[in-house]
Amino acid sequence: MTHRQFEGWNSYGRRLAAATKAGNRDWVRLPYCRGVMLAEGGKLFFTGKACKRGHLSPRNEHGDCTQCHLMRLAERRDAV
Ligand SMILES: [Zn+2]
């Protein structure tokens, strides 16, 4: 894994608390913003902030919440 500049304890602590609340502490190891994710060549990042629907989950390269993304896919599948 590439060595990333530390985001700072405030940011890390907030993300760790959010990941713990969401039940997946591994998410704290994801990049904290899209720029870092792109620099590392990853596909997901985790801000620790809830999306507009209140999901605490990682975001993809478009900045979309992955849970909302899955919901949209399911809606599309049901609509067919
Ligand atoms: Zn969402």
PDB file of the backbone (N, CA, C, O) and the ligand in Angstrom, with CONECT records:
HET     ZN  A 101       1
ATOM      1  N   MET A   1       0.836  -1.199   0.000  1.00  0.00           N
ATOM      2  CA  MET A   1       0.000   0.000   0.000  1.00  0.00           C
ATOM      3  C   MET A   1       0.871   1.248   0.000  1.00  0.00           C
ATOM      4  O   MET A   1       1.888   1.316   0.691  1.00  0.00           O
ATOM      5  N   THR A   2       0.455   2.226  -0.782  1.00  0.00           N
ATOM      6  CA  THR A   2       1.228   3.471  -0.833  1.00  0.00           C
ATOM      7  C   THR A   2       1.078   4.229   0.480  1.00  0.00           C
ATOM      8  O   THR A   2       0.080   4.101   1.189  1.00  0.00           O
ATOM      9  N   HIS A   3       2.085   5.009   0.773  1.00  0.00           N
ATOM     10  CA  HIS A   3       2.023   5.778   2.007  1.00  0.00           C
ATOM     11  C   HIS A   3       1.355   7.108   1.739  1.00  0.00           C
ATOM     12  O   HIS A   3       1.801   7.897   0.905  1.00  0.00           O
ATOM     13  N   ARG A   4       0.286   7.335   2.458  1.00  0.00           N
ATOM     14  CA  ARG A   4      -0.531   8.511   2.242  1.00  0.00           C
ATOM     15  C   ARG A   4      -0.246   9.504   3.366  1.00  0.00           C
ATOM     16  O   ARG A   4       0.025   9.131   4.507  1.00  0.00           O
ATOM     17  N   GLN A   5      -0.316  10.772   3.001  1.00  0.00           N
ATOM     18  CA  GLN A   5      -0.124  11.791   4.037  1.00  0.00           C
ATOM     19  C   GLN A   5      -1.262  11.693   5.046  1.00  0.00           C
ATOM     20  O   GLN A   5      -2.425  11.584   4.658  1.00  0.00           O
ATOM     21  N   PHE A   6      -0.946  11.728   6.304  1.00  0.00           N
ATOM     22  CA  PHE A   6      -1.978  11.544   7.329  1.00  0.00           C
ATOM     23  C   PHE A   6      -2.961  12.704   7.301  1.00  0.00           C
ATOM     24  O   PHE A   6      -2.585  13.873   7.212  1.00  0.00           O
ATOM     25  N   GLU A   7      -4.220  12.341   7.380  1.00  0.00           N
ATOM     26  CA  GLU A   7      -5.292  13.336   7.252  1.00  0.00           C
ATOM     27  C   GLU A   7      -5.462  14.206   8.480  1.00  0.00           C
ATOM     28  O   GLU A   7      -6.097  15.258   8.406  1.00  0.00           O
ATOM     29  N   GLY A   8      -4.908  13.791   9.606  1.00  0.00           N
ATOM     30  CA  GLY A   8      -5.080  14.528  10.859  1.00  0.00           C
ATOM     31  C   GLY A   8      -6.040  13.791  11.775  1.00  0.00           C
ATOM     32  O   GLY A   8      -6.947  13.101  11.309  1.00  0.00           O
ATOM     33  N   TRP A   9      -5.840  13.937  13.069  1.00  0.00           N
ATOM     34  CA  TRP A   9      -6.623  13.158  14.032  1.00  0.00           C
ATOM     35  C   TRP A   9      -8.089  13.540  14.035  1.00  0.00           C
ATOM     36  O   TRP A   9      -8.940  12.680  14.260  1.00  0.00           O
ATOM     37  N   ASN A  10      -8.410  14.793  13.794  1.00  0.00           N
ATOM     38  CA  ASN A  10      -9.822  15.203  13.768  1.00  0.00           C
ATOM     39  C   ASN A  10     -10.572  14.438  12.706  1.00  0.00           C
ATOM     40  O   ASN A  10     -11.618  13.841  12.961  1.00  0.00           O
ATOM     41  N   SER A  11     -10.012  14.467  11.498  1.00  0.00           N
ATOM     42  CA  SER A  11     -10.651  13.801  10.373  1.00  0.00           C
ATOM     43  C   SER A  11     -10.678  12.299  10.601  1.00  0.00           C
ATOM     44  O   SER A  11     -11.708  11.656  10.401  1.00  0.00           O
ATOM     45  N   TYR A  12      -9.539  11.732  11.023  1.00  0.00           N
ATOM     46  CA  TYR A  12      -9.462  10.293  11.238  1.00  0.00           C
ATOM     47  C   TYR A  12     -10.449   9.852  12.313  1.00  0.00           C
ATOM     48  O   TYR A  12     -11.143   8.848  12.153  1.00  0.00           O
ATOM     49  N   GLY A  13     -10.507  10.599  13.399  1.00  0.00           N
ATOM     50  CA  GLY A  13     -11.402  10.250  14.505  1.00  0.00           C
ATOM     51  C   GLY A  13     -12.863  10.289  14.079  1.00  0.00           C
ATOM     52  O   GLY A  13     -13.655   9.424  14.452  1.00  0.00           O
ATOM     53  N   ARG A  14     -13.207  11.296  13.300  1.00  0.00           N
ATOM     54  CA  ARG A  14     -14.580  11.421  12.824  1.00  0.00           C
ATOM     55  C   ARG A  14     -14.931  10.251  11.905  1.00  0.00           C
ATOM     56  O   ARG A  14     -16.023   9.690  11.987  1.00  0.00           O
ATOM     57  N   ARG A  15     -13.993   9.893  11.031  1.00  0.00           N
ATOM     58  CA  ARG A  15     -14.254   8.791  10.106  1.00  0.00           C
ATOM     59  C   ARG A  15     -14.297   7.455  10.838  1.00  0.00           C
ATOM     60  O   ARG A  15     -15.106   6.586  10.512  1.00  0.00           O
ATOM     61  N   LEU A  16     -13.424   7.299  11.827  1.00  0.00           N
ATOM     62  CA  LEU A  16     -13.424   6.047  12.589  1.00  0.00           C
ATOM     63  C   LEU A  16     -14.741   5.897  13.341  1.00  0.00           C
ATOM     64  O   LEU A  16     -15.313   4.808  13.380  1.00  0.00           O
ATOM     65  N   ALA A  17     -15.224   6.982  13.937  1.00  0.00           N
ATOM     66  CA  ALA A  17     -16.504   6.937  14.659  1.00  0.00           C
ATOM     67  C   ALA A  17     -17.640   6.583  13.698  1.00  0.00           C
ATOM     68  O   ALA A  17     -18.521   5.791  14.032  1.00  0.00           O
ATOM     69  N   ALA A  18     -17.611   7.175  12.509  1.00  0.00           N
ATOM     70  CA  ALA A  18     -18.665   6.905  11.527  1.00  0.00           C
ATOM     71  C   ALA A  18     -18.599   5.459  11.046  1.00  0.00           C
ATOM     72  O   ALA A  18     -19.628   4.795  10.921  1.00  0.00           O
ATOM     73  N   ALA A  19     -17.398   4.976  10.779  1.00  0.00           N
ATOM     74  CA  ALA A  19     -17.234   3.601  10.293  1.00  0.00           C
ATOM     75  C   ALA A  19     -17.672   2.604  11.370  1.00  0.00           C
ATOM     76  O   ALA A  19     -18.297   1.588  11.066  1.00  0.00           O
ATOM     77  N   THR A  20     -17.340   2.900  12.623  1.00  0.00           N
ATOM     78  CA  THR A  20     -17.731   2.029  13.729  1.00  0.00           C
ATOM     79  C   THR A  20     -19.247   1.986  13.849  1.00  0.00           C
ATOM     80  O   THR A  20     -19.830   0.920  14.048  1.00  0.00           O
ATOM     81  N   LYS A  21     -19.888   3.154  13.727  1.00  0.00           N
ATOM     82  CA  LYS A  21     -21.336   3.257  13.803  1.00  0.00           C
ATOM     83  C   LYS A  21     -21.986   2.472  12.661  1.00  0.00           C
ATOM     84  O   LYS A  21     -23.024   1.835  12.840  1.00  0.00           O
ATOM     85  N   ALA A  22     -21.365   2.529  11.502  1.00  0.00           N
ATOM     86  CA  ALA A  22     -21.905   1.834  10.330  1.00  0.00           C
ATOM     87  C   ALA A  22     -21.617   0.336  10.387  1.00  0.00           C
ATOM     88  O   ALA A  22     -22.145  -0.437   9.587  1.00  0.00           O
ATOM     89  N   GLY A  23     -20.765  -0.070  11.349  1.00  0.00           N
ATOM     90  CA  GLY A  23     -20.504  -1.500  11.520  1.00  0.00           C
ATOM     91  C   GLY A  23     -19.395  -2.046  10.635  1.00  0.00           C
ATOM     92  O   GLY A  23     -19.261  -3.261  10.492  1.00  0.00           O
ATOM     93  N   ASN A  24     -18.601  -1.168  10.042  1.00  0.00           N
ATOM     94  CA  ASN A  24     -17.495  -1.641   9.214  1.00  0.00           C
ATOM     95  C   ASN A  24     -16.268  -0.761   9.424  1.00  0.00           C
ATOM     96  O   ASN A  24     -16.039   0.202   8.693  1.00  0.00           O
ATOM     97  N   ARG A  25     -15.494  -1.111  10.430  1.00  0.00           N
ATOM     98  CA  ARG A  25     -14.344  -0.267  10.784  1.00  0.00           C
ATOM     99  C   ARG A  25     -13.258  -0.270   9.724  1.00  0.00           C
ATOM    100  O   ARG A  25     -12.389   0.603   9.724  1.00  0.00           O
ATOM    101  N   ASP A  26     -13.295  -1.242   8.818  1.00  0.00           N
ATOM    102  CA  ASP A  26     -12.299  -1.276   7.746  1.00  0.00           C
ATOM    103  C   ASP A  26     -12.395  -0.051   6.844  1.00  0.00           C
ATOM    104  O   ASP A  26     -11.419   0.330   6.198  1.00  0.00           O
ATOM    105  N   TRP A  27     -13.569   0.559   6.803  1.00  0.00           N
ATOM    106  CA  TRP A  27     -13.759   1.712   5.916  1.00  0.00           C
ATOM    107  C   TRP A  27     -12.841   2.868   6.265  1.00  0.00           C
ATOM    108  O   TRP A  27     -12.531   3.700   5.412  1.00  0.00           O
ATOM    109  N   VAL A  28     -12.405   2.922   7.516  1.00  0.00           N
ATOM    110  CA  VAL A  28     -11.544   4.043   7.908  1.00  0.00           C
ATOM    111  C   VAL A  28     -10.209   3.984   7.145  1.00  0.00           C
ATOM    112  O   VAL A  28      -9.503   4.985   7.030  1.00  0.00           O
ATOM    113  N   ARG A  29      -9.880   2.791   6.626  1.00  0.00           N
ATOM    114  CA  ARG A  29      -8.629   2.650   5.869  1.00  0.00           C
ATOM    115  C   ARG A  29      -8.764   3.122   4.425  1.00  0.00           C
ATOM    116  O   ARG A  29      -7.765   3.247   3.716  1.00  0.00           O
ATOM    117  N   LEU A  30      -9.990   3.385   3.986  1.00  0.00           N
ATOM    118  CA  LEU A  30     -10.168   3.948   2.643  1.00  0.00           C
ATOM    119  C   LEU A  30      -9.674   5.392   2.641  1.00  0.00           C
ATOM    120  O   LEU A  30      -9.597   6.018   3.698  1.00  0.00           O
ATOM    121  N   PRO A  31      -9.342   5.925   1.473  1.00  0.00           N
ATOM    122  CA  PRO A  31      -8.946   7.344   1.399  1.00  0.00           C
ATOM    123  C   PRO A  31     -10.061   8.235   1.939  1.00  0.00           C
ATOM    124  O   PRO A  31     -11.237   7.877   1.869  1.00  0.00           O
ATOM    125  N   TYR A  32      -9.689   9.393   2.476  1.00  0.00           N
ATOM    126  CA  TYR A  32     -10.689  10.269   3.088  1.00  0.00           C
ATOM    127  C   TYR A  32     -11.302  11.225   2.086  1.00  0.00           C
ATOM    128  O   TYR A  32     -12.287  11.894   2.399  1.00  0.00           O
ATOM    129  N   CYS A  33     -10.749  11.304   0.898  1.00  0.00           N
ATOM    130  CA  CYS A  33     -11.347  12.165  -0.126  1.00  0.00           C
ATOM    131  C   CYS A  33     -11.034  11.613  -1.505  1.00  0.00           C
ATOM    132  O   CYS A  33     -10.170  10.752  -1.674  1.00  0.00           O
ATOM    133  N   ARG A  34     -11.758  12.130  -2.483  1.00  0.00           N
ATOM    134  CA  ARG A  34     -11.672  11.603  -3.835  1.00  0.00           C
ATOM    135  C   ARG A  34     -10.276  11.811  -4.435  1.00  0.00           C
ATOM    136  O   ARG A  34      -9.759  10.944  -5.141  1.00  0.00           O
ATOM    137  N   GLY A  35      -9.680  12.960  -4.147  1.00  0.00           N
ATOM    138  CA  GLY A  35      -8.360  13.248  -4.702  1.00  0.00           C
ATOM    139  C   GLY A  35      -7.329  12.215  -4.288  1.00  0.00           C
ATOM    140  O   GLY A  35      -6.517  11.773  -5.101  1.00  0.00           O
ATOM    141  N   VAL A  36      -7.365  11.830  -3.015  1.00  0.00           N
ATOM    142  CA  VAL A  36      -6.426  10.828  -2.506  1.00  0.00           C
ATOM    143  C   VAL A  36      -6.726   9.471  -3.147  1.00  0.00           C
ATOM    144  O   VAL A  36      -5.815   8.734  -3.524  1.00  0.00           O
ATOM    145  N   MET A  37      -8.010   9.158  -3.263  1.00  0.00           N
ATOM    146  CA  MET A  37      -8.396   7.892  -3.888  1.00  0.00           C
ATOM    147  C   MET A  37      -7.841   7.808  -5.312  1.00  0.00           C
ATOM    148  O   MET A  37      -7.275   6.788  -5.705  1.00  0.00           O
ATOM    149  N   LEU A  38      -8.007   8.889  -6.083  1.00  0.00           N
ATOM    150  CA  LEU A  38      -7.532   8.893  -7.466  1.00  0.00           C
ATOM    151  C   LEU A  38      -6.009   8.766  -7.513  1.00  0.00           C
ATOM    152  O   LEU A  38      -5.460   8.065  -8.363  1.00  0.00           O
ATOM    153  N   ALA A  39      -5.339   9.449  -6.594  1.00  0.00           N
ATOM    154  CA  ALA A  39      -3.882   9.385  -6.545  1.00  0.00           C
ATOM    155  C   ALA A  39      -3.411   7.968  -6.264  1.00  0.00           C
ATOM    156  O   ALA A  39      -2.346   7.554  -6.722  1.00  0.00           O
ATOM    157  N   GLU A  40      -4.222   7.220  -5.501  1.00  0.00           N
ATOM    158  CA  GLU A  40      -3.844   5.847  -5.146  1.00  0.00           C
ATOM    159  C   GLU A  40      -4.388   4.838  -6.151  1.00  0.00           C
ATOM    160  O   GLU A  40      -4.059   3.654  -6.085  1.00  0.00           O
ATOM    161  N   GLY A  41      -5.223   5.306  -7.087  1.00  0.00           N
ATOM    162  CA  GLY A  41      -5.783   4.405  -8.076  1.00  0.00           C
ATOM    163  C   GLY A  41      -6.905   3.547  -7.537  1.00  0.00           C
ATOM    164  O   GLY A  41      -7.210   2.496  -8.100  1.00  0.00           O
ATOM    165  N   GLY A  42      -7.531   3.988  -6.437  1.00  0.00           N
ATOM    166  CA  GLY A  42      -8.603   3.203  -5.840  1.00  0.00           C
ATOM    167  C   GLY A  42      -9.955   3.515  -6.458  1.00  0.00           C
ATOM    168  O   GLY A  42     -10.070   4.371  -7.335  1.00  0.00           O
ATOM    169  N   LYS A  43     -10.975   2.810  -5.988  1.00  0.00           N
ATOM    170  CA  LYS A  43     -12.328   2.957  -6.524  1.00  0.00           C
ATOM    171  C   LYS A  43     -13.304   3.521  -5.496  1.00  0.00           C
ATOM    172  O   LYS A  43     -14.408   3.938  -5.850  1.00  0.00           O
ATOM    173  N   LEU A  44     -12.908   3.536  -4.242  1.00  0.00           N
ATOM    174  CA  LEU A  44     -13.815   3.975  -3.186  1.00  0.00           C
ATOM    175  C   LEU A  44     -13.091   4.881  -2.208  1.00  0.00           C
ATOM    176  O   LEU A  44     -11.886   4.749  -1.994  1.00  0.00           O
ATOM    177  N   PHE A  45     -13.842   5.806  -1.614  1.00  0.00           N
ATOM    178  CA  PHE A  45     -13.308   6.591  -0.498  1.00  0.00           C
ATOM    179  C   PHE A  45     -14.407   6.755   0.542  1.00  0.00           C
ATOM    180  O   PHE A  45     -15.588   6.552   0.263  1.00  0.00           O
ATOM    181  N   PHE A  46     -13.996   7.123   1.731  1.00  0.00           N
ATOM    182  CA  PHE A  46     -14.945   7.212   2.831  1.00  0.00           C
ATOM    183  C   PHE A  46     -14.747   8.515   3.571  1.00  0.00           C
ATOM    184  O   PHE A  46     -13.700   8.748   4.176  1.00  0.00           O
ATOM    185  N   THR A  47     -15.773   9.375   3.520  1.00  0.00           N
ATOM    186  CA  THR A  47     -15.643  10.694   4.141  1.00  0.00           C
ATOM    187  C   THR A  47     -16.067  10.684   5.604  1.00  0.00           C
ATOM    188  O   THR A  47     -15.664  11.549   6.381  1.00  0.00           O
ATOM    189  N   GLY A  48     -16.892   9.688   5.979  1.00  0.00           N
ATOM    190  CA  GLY A  48     -17.430   9.670   7.334  1.00  0.00           C
ATOM    191  C   GLY A  48     -18.652  10.555   7.482  1.00  0.00           C
ATOM    192  O   GLY A  48     -19.214  10.666   8.572  1.00  0.00           O
ATOM    193  N   LYS A  49     -19.065  11.185   6.394  1.00  0.00           N
ATOM    194  CA  LYS A  49     -20.266  12.025   6.433  1.00  0.00           C
ATOM    195  C   LYS A  49     -21.421  11.277   5.777  1.00  0.00           C
ATOM    196  O   LYS A  49     -21.227  10.568   4.789  1.00  0.00           O
ATOM    197  N   ALA A  50     -22.609  11.434   6.322  1.00  0.00           N
ATOM    198  CA  ALA A  50     -23.787  10.778   5.760  1.00  0.00           C
ATOM    199  C   ALA A  50     -24.155  11.428   4.428  1.00  0.00           C
ATOM    200  O   ALA A  50     -23.944  12.623   4.220  1.00  0.00           O
ATOM    201  N   CYS A  51     -24.709  10.610   3.535  1.00  0.00           N
ATOM    202  CA  CYS A  51     -25.201  11.147   2.266  1.00  0.00           C
ATOM    203  C   CYS A  51     -26.545  11.805   2.502  1.00  0.00           C
ATOM    204  O   CYS A  51     -27.027  11.850   3.634  1.00  0.00           O
ATOM    205  N   LYS A  52     -27.157  12.319   1.437  1.00  0.00           N
ATOM    206  CA  LYS A  52     -28.415  13.045   1.617  1.00  0.00           C
ATOM    207  C   LYS A  52     -29.536  12.138   2.100  1.00  0.00           C
ATOM    208  O   LYS A  52     -30.528  12.624   2.643  1.00  0.00           O
ATOM    209  N   ARG A  53     -29.396  10.810   1.910  1.00  0.00           N
ATOM    210  CA  ARG A  53     -30.399   9.884   2.434  1.00  0.00           C
ATOM    211  C   ARG A  53     -30.002   9.315   3.787  1.00  0.00           C
ATOM    212  O   ARG A  53     -30.708   8.474   4.344  1.00  0.00           O
ATOM    213  N   GLY A  54     -28.877   9.772   4.312  1.00  0.00           N
ATOM    214  CA  GLY A  54     -28.494   9.373   5.658  1.00  0.00           C
ATOM    215  C   GLY A  54     -27.650   8.111   5.740  1.00  0.00           C
ATOM    216  O   GLY A  54     -27.444   7.582   6.832  1.00  0.00           O
ATOM    217  N   HIS A  55     -27.160   7.620   4.613  1.00  0.00           N
ATOM    218  CA  HIS A  55     -26.295   6.445   4.643  1.00  0.00           C
ATOM    219  C   HIS A  55     -24.885   6.846   5.050  1.00  0.00           C
ATOM    220  O   HIS A  55     -24.351   7.852   4.584  1.00  0.00           O
ATOM    221  N   LEU A  56     -24.293   6.043   5.928  1.00  0.00           N
ATOM    222  CA  LEU A  56     -22.868   6.192   6.194  1.00  0.00           C
ATOM    223  C   LEU A  56     -22.188   5.074   5.426  1.00  0.00           C
ATOM    224  O   LEU A  56     -22.100   3.947   5.913  1.00  0.00           O
ATOM    225  N   SER A  57     -21.709   5.376   4.238  1.00  0.00           N
ATOM    226  CA  SER A  57     -21.062   4.340   3.440  1.00  0.00           C
ATOM    227  C   SER A  57     -20.046   4.973   2.507  1.00  0.00           C
ATOM    228  O   SER A  57     -20.075   6.180   2.265  1.00  0.00           O
ATOM    229  N   PRO A  58     -19.144   4.144   1.982  1.00  0.00           N
ATOM    230  CA  PRO A  58     -18.114   4.707   1.085  1.00  0.00           C
ATOM    231  C   PRO A  58     -18.740   5.311  -0.164  1.00  0.00           C
ATOM    232  O   PRO A  58     -19.881   5.013  -0.518  1.00  0.00           O
ATOM    233  N   ARG A  59     -17.974   6.157  -0.814  1.00  0.00           N
ATOM    234  CA  ARG A  59     -18.419   6.770  -2.070  1.00  0.00           C
ATOM    235  C   ARG A  59     -17.545   6.292  -3.210  1.00  0.00           C
ATOM    236  O   ARG A  59     -16.376   5.958  -3.019  1.00  0.00           O
ATOM    237  N   ASN A  60     -18.126   6.263  -4.402  1.00  0.00           N
ATOM    238  CA  ASN A  60     -17.375   5.779  -5.558  1.00  0.00           C
ATOM    239  C   ASN A  60     -16.658   6.922  -6.270  1.00  0.00           C
ATOM    240  O   ASN A  60     -16.637   8.052  -5.781  1.00  0.00           O
ATOM    241  N   GLU A  61     -16.077   6.624  -7.415  1.00  0.00           N
ATOM    242  CA  GLU A  61     -15.260   7.620  -8.113  1.00  0.00           C
ATOM    243  C   GLU A  61     -16.065   8.819  -8.591  1.00  0.00           C
ATOM    244  O   GLU A  61     -15.487   9.855  -8.923  1.00  0.00           O
ATOM    245  N   HIS A  62     -17.400   8.698  -8.631  1.00  0.00           N
ATOM    246  CA  HIS A  62     -18.239   9.836  -8.999  1.00  0.00           C
ATOM    247  C   HIS A  62     -18.670  10.637  -7.761  1.00  0.00           C
ATOM    248  O   HIS A  62     -19.358  11.651  -7.881  1.00  0.00           O
ATOM    249  N   GLY A  63     -18.266  10.179  -6.591  1.00  0.00           N
ATOM    250  CA  GLY A  63     -18.669  10.856  -5.368  1.00  0.00           C
ATOM    251  C   GLY A  63     -20.048  10.419  -4.904  1.00  0.00           C
ATOM    252  O   GLY A  63     -20.624  11.025  -4.001  1.00  0.00           O
ATOM    253  N   ASP A  64     -20.587   9.355  -5.528  1.00  0.00           N
ATOM    254  CA  ASP A  64     -21.905   8.862  -5.145  1.00  0.00           C
ATOM    255  C   ASP A  64     -21.799   7.869  -3.998  1.00  0.00           C
ATOM    256  O   ASP A  64     -20.888   7.042  -3.948  1.00  0.00           O
ATOM    257  N   CYS A  65     -22.747   7.970  -3.084  1.00  0.00           N
ATOM    258  CA  CYS A  65     -22.861   7.023  -1.984  1.00  0.00           C
ATOM    259  C   CYS A  65     -23.118   5.619  -2.566  1.00  0.00           C
ATOM    260  O   CYS A  65     -23.992   5.455  -3.417  1.00  0.00           O
ATOM    261  N   THR A  66     -22.367   4.622  -2.113  1.00  0.00           N
ATOM    262  CA  THR A  66     -22.504   3.289  -2.709  1.00  0.00           C
ATOM    263  C   THR A  66     -23.849   2.649  -2.365  1.00  0.00           C
ATOM    264  O   THR A  66     -24.374   1.857  -3.148  1.00  0.00           O
ATOM    265  N   GLN A  67     -24.411   2.985  -1.200  1.00  0.00           N
ATOM    266  CA  GLN A  67     -25.730   2.428  -0.859  1.00  0.00           C
ATOM    267  C   GLN A  67     -26.816   3.026  -1.744  1.00  0.00           C
ATOM    268  O   GLN A  67     -27.711   2.311  -2.195  1.00  0.00           O
ATOM    269  N   CYS A  68     -26.745   4.334  -1.997  1.00  0.00           N
ATOM    270  CA  CYS A  68     -27.703   4.964  -2.913  1.00  0.00           C
ATOM    271  C   CYS A  68     -27.540   4.357  -4.297  1.00  0.00           C
ATOM    272  O   CYS A  68     -28.524   4.106  -4.992  1.00  0.00           O
ATOM    273  N   HIS A  69     -26.305   4.125  -4.690  1.00  0.00           N
ATOM    274  CA  HIS A  69     -26.022   3.551  -5.999  1.00  0.00           C
ATOM    275  C   HIS A  69     -26.695   2.179  -6.114  1.00  0.00           C
ATOM    276  O   HIS A  69     -27.340   1.890  -7.122  1.00  0.00           O
ATOM    277  N   LEU A  70     -26.551   1.347  -5.101  1.00  0.00           N
ATOM    278  CA  LEU A  70     -27.176   0.018  -5.111  1.00  0.00           C
ATOM    279  C   LEU A  70     -28.693   0.136  -5.143  1.00  0.00           C
ATOM    280  O   LEU A  70     -29.367  -0.627  -5.835  1.00  0.00           O
ATOM    281  N   MET A  71     -29.228   1.098  -4.390  1.00  0.00           N
ATOM    282  CA  MET A  71     -30.675   1.303  -4.384  1.00  0.00           C
ATOM    283  C   MET A  71     -31.167   1.682  -5.777  1.00  0.00           C
ATOM    284  O   MET A  71     -32.195   1.192  -6.245  1.00  0.00           O
ATOM    285  N   ARG A  72     -30.410   2.568  -6.432  1.00  0.00           N
ATOM    286  CA  ARG A  72     -30.812   2.980  -7.780  1.00  0.00           C
ATOM    287  C   ARG A  72     -30.766   1.798  -8.741  1.00  0.00           C
ATOM    288  O   ARG A  72     -31.650   1.647  -9.584  1.00  0.00           O
ATOM    289  N   LEU A  73     -29.745   0.964  -8.620  1.00  0.00           N
ATOM    290  CA  LEU A  73     -29.660  -0.219  -9.483  1.00  0.00           C
ATOM    291  C   LEU A  73     -30.860  -1.126  -9.242  1.00  0.00           C
ATOM    292  O   LEU A  73     -31.444  -1.641 -10.195  1.00  0.00           O
ATOM    293  N   ALA A  74     -31.232  -1.325  -7.994  1.00  0.00           N
ATOM    294  CA  ALA A  74     -32.365  -2.191  -7.656  1.00  0.00           C
ATOM    295  C   ALA A  74     -33.659  -1.612  -8.207  1.00  0.00           C
ATOM    296  O   ALA A  74     -34.502  -2.342  -8.730  1.00  0.00           O
ATOM    297  N   GLU A  75     -33.814  -0.282  -8.087  1.00  0.00           N
ATOM    298  CA  GLU A  75     -35.017   0.367  -8.611  1.00  0.00           C
ATOM    299  C   GLU A  75     -35.112   0.178 -10.122  1.00  0.00           C
ATOM    300  O   GLU A  75     -36.181  -0.096 -10.666  1.00  0.00           O
ATOM    301  N   ARG A  76     -33.974   0.331 -10.780  1.00  0.00           N
ATOM    302  CA  ARG A  76     -33.950   0.189 -12.222  1.00  0.00           C
ATOM    303  C   ARG A  76     -34.326  -1.255 -12.616  1.00  0.00           C
ATOM    304  O   ARG A  76     -35.064  -1.480 -13.575  1.00  0.00           O
ATOM    305  N   ARG A  77     -33.796  -2.223 -11.846  1.00  0.00           N
ATOM    306  CA  ARG A  77     -34.066  -3.631 -12.136  1.00  0.00           C
ATOM    307  C   ARG A  77     -35.561  -3.927 -11.947  1.00  0.00           C
ATOM    308  O   ARG A  77     -36.176  -4.639 -12.740  1.00  0.00           O
ATOM    309  N   ASP A  78     -36.137  -3.349 -10.853  1.00  0.00           N
ATOM    310  CA  ASP A  78     -37.557  -3.587 -10.573  1.00  0.00           C
ATOM    311  C   ASP A  78     -38.444  -2.941 -11.631  1.00  0.00           C
ATOM    312  O   ASP A  78     -39.549  -3.413 -11.898  1.00  0.00           O
ATOM    313  N   ALA A  79     -37.955  -1.864 -12.227  1.00  0.00           N
ATOM    314  CA  ALA A  79     -38.777  -1.131 -13.186  1.00  0.00           C
ATOM    315  C   ALA A  79     -38.873  -1.863 -14.526  1.00  0.00           C
ATOM    316  O   ALA A  79     -39.784  -1.613 -15.315  1.00  0.00           O
ATOM    317  N   VAL A  80     -37.920  -2.772 -14.773  1.00  0.00           N
ATOM    318  CA  VAL A  80     -37.915  -3.470 -16.067  1.00  0.00           C
ATOM    319  C   VAL A  80     -39.006  -4.547 -16.100  1.00  0.00           C
ATOM    320  O   VAL A  80     -39.158  -5.241 -17.105  1.00  0.00           O
TER     321      VAL A  80
HETATM  322 ZN    ZN A 101     -26.792   7.088   0.288  1.00  0.00          ZN2+
END
